[in-house]
Amino acid sequence: MGIEISEEQGAYLMTKIRARCTEDGDCLMWPGSANSNGIPSIRVGKTVISVRKLVLMEAGRWKDGLNAANTCGRYRCVAEGHSAALNRRELSVLSAERTKYHLRPERNAKIAAYARKGSKLECAEMREAILNSDLSTRAEARLRGVSQHAVCDLRGGRSFKQYSSPFAGLGAR
Ligand SMILES: [Zn+2]
């Protein structure tokens, strides 16, 4: 599964990735393609590889056999600070934590109640869930019981903060 990337090619790819991403807080959101599992992916020569893996490789934090995981819960985020090379056990701990959070009954009840009210997306939990989701606008709207317009507005209206380095968090030094 190893892939050889020259120093020059690595630097070029990182520049390309940074240029495409949008900052959102400490997150760097990848707007490009994703593989069938929703993992941000980029073509390198004849191979399509995970953007997160590439970021970890370039940061010297990658080892073959590990999994490039996202740690902030936003699957489109490829910030180095929100990525980790995890072994299988660590990965399962991480996903168990996430599942626990997503299955929290009070959270889901709250989301369902807002959805029933015809919701203007006033529920912070629901807004967060929509922003963190990789589902299409249409799928999210159907799932939450709100209009596609509301989902669209929410996703398009994220505020962007200016940080000292435009690439903070991606391992830029
Ligand atoms: Zn993030």
Residues whose N, C-alpha, C, O or C-beta is under 5 A from the ligand:
A	BS01	ZN	D26 C27 L28 C72 R74 C77 A79 H82
